[in-house]
Amino acid sequence: MSMAAPAKEPIISVRDLVVGFGDRLVMNGLSLDVYPGEVLGFVGGSGQGKSVLTRAILGLVPKRAGSIRVFGQDRDSLAPAARRALEQRWGVLFQNGALFSGLTVKQNIQMPMRESRELSPRLMDELAMLKIELVGLKPDAADKFPSELSGGMVKRAALARALALDPELVFLDEPTSGLDPIGAAEFDQLIGTLQETLGLTVFMVTHDLDSLYAICDRVAALAEGRVIAAGTLDDLLKSDHPWLQAYFHGVRGSRLVASSAG
Ligand SMILES: Nc1ncnc2c1ncn2[C@@H]1O[C@H](COP(=O)(O)OP(=O)(O)OP(=O)(O)O)[C@@H](O)[C@H]1O
């Protein structure tokens, strides 16, 4: 990542994006680039639109103006088959995991495989077990239902599902929320290891300052519908931008409160 890099083409490139609901504009001229092989942390106050941006990039929320290119392609201009092919190049870990509660871990992981590949049941079983091992779950987690798992195991199972089709790009929406500090640190470490070994590009929405420190190469901050700053965490922490100062003090403060309570 820090090798003297010839300017790389971004994997995600958002320009002048406008997204709104009714008369409320959530994104108002937002631009952002995410480069191959980086872990980009995306921060912003509650309700500012971090999930909405993620969903807009995934094509789940319509845009009013601007452009979104992923792997150099504009999803909206693609025919359905090309769109599906594009969507198979990314994996998503939604907030709180969003596993299907009526399916076992193995069946959840196999869901994307079923939708997109013609694989024998036996091969799908082998692949699911590989993903389960990859995210650090024990083999016996395969036949458990989400309700039988701890919070940390749910996140790991959801990550295994996000990796089901060997994506190059992974979206993580608040992956460590709801985990205790040790569980969160372990999950960060897992994401970091997978990013390195699989060469993933990671777009991660987070409030977790430890995650930002531990695994993010760059951080982008969202306020008032735009990216107001992007750079290393140190750059952002040093910035005298009033919003950034308030945000990081707030995050720090709430973390101190949380750790003194626990
Ligand atoms: N489908 C929708 N219809 C109407 N408004 C929506 C819809 N989805 C999101 N919003 C609004 O868009 C704004 C941004 O929501 P979003 O969930 O992206 O915030 P966030 O930054 O991810 O917040 P948090 O950190 O609390 O998860 C909120 O005001 C929300 O109410």
The ligand as a Tripos MOL2 file, in Angstrom:
@<TRIPOS>MOLECULE
LIG
   31    33     1     0     0
SMALL
NO_CHARGES

@<TRIPOS>ATOM
      1 N1        -35.4740    4.3380    3.0610 N.pl3     1 LIG1
      2 C1        -35.4340    5.5140    3.6900 C.ar      1 LIG1
      3 N2        -36.4720    6.3730    3.6370 N.ar      1 LIG1
      4 C2        -36.4380    7.5680    4.2510 C.ar      1 LIG1
      5 N3        -35.3910    8.0220    4.9640 N.ar      1 LIG1
      6 C3        -34.3140    7.2150    5.0770 C.ar      1 LIG1
      7 C4        -34.2790    5.9290    4.4490 C.ar      1 LIG1
      8 N4        -33.0830    5.3640    4.7200 N.ar      1 LIG1
      9 C5        -32.4060    6.2510    5.4870 C.ar      1 LIG1
     10 N5        -33.1330    7.3640    5.6850 N.ar      1 LIG1
     11 C6        -32.6920    8.5450    6.4430 C.3       1 LIG1
     12 O1        -31.4180    8.9290    5.9770 O.3       1 LIG1
     13 C7        -30.6280    9.4300    7.0640 C.3       1 LIG1
     14 C8        -29.3040    8.7160    7.1170 C.3       1 LIG1
     15 O2        -29.4890    7.3900    7.5830 O.3       1 LIG1
     16 P1        -28.2980    6.3510    7.7520 P.3       1 LIG1
     17 O3        -28.8920    5.1000    8.2750 O.co2     1 LIG1
     18 O4        -27.4850    6.2690    6.5240 O.co2     1 LIG1
     19 O5        -27.4030    7.0350    8.8670 O.3       1 LIG1
     20 P2        -26.0460    6.5240    9.4970 P.3       1 LIG1
     21 O6        -25.0530    7.6160    9.2800 O.co2     1 LIG1
     22 O7        -25.7140    5.1870    8.9750 O.co2     1 LIG1
     23 O8        -26.4460    6.4790   11.0230 O.3       1 LIG1
     24 P3        -26.0590    5.4790   12.2270 P.3       1 LIG1
     25 O9        -24.6340    5.7960   12.5690 O.co2     1 LIG1
     26 O10       -26.9930    5.8960   13.3030 O.co2     1 LIG1
     27 O11       -26.2640    4.0780   11.7360 O.co2     1 LIG1
     28 C9        -31.4590    9.2570    8.3190 C.3       1 LIG1
     29 O12       -32.0420   10.4970    8.6130 O.3       1 LIG1
     30 C10       -32.5120    8.2550    7.9220 C.3       1 LIG1
     31 O13       -33.6880    8.4710    8.6430 O.3       1 LIG1
@<TRIPOS>BOND
     1     1     2 1
     2     2     3 ar
     3     2     7 ar
     4     3     4 ar
     5     4     5 ar
     6     5     6 ar
     7     6     7 ar
     8     6    10 ar
     9     7     8 ar
    10     8     9 ar
    11     9    10 ar
    12    10    11 1
    13    11    12 1
    14    11    30 1
    15    12    13 1
    16    13    14 1
    17    13    28 1
    18    14    15 1
    19    15    16 1
    20    16    17 2
    21    16    18 1
    22    16    19 1
    23    19    20 1
    24    20    21 2
    25    20    22 1
    26    20    23 1
    27    23    24 1
    28    24    25 2
    29    24    26 1
    30    24    27 1
    31    28    29 1
    32    28    30 1
    33    30    31 1
@<TRIPOS>SUBSTRUCTURE
     1 LIG1         1 GROUP 0 **** ****
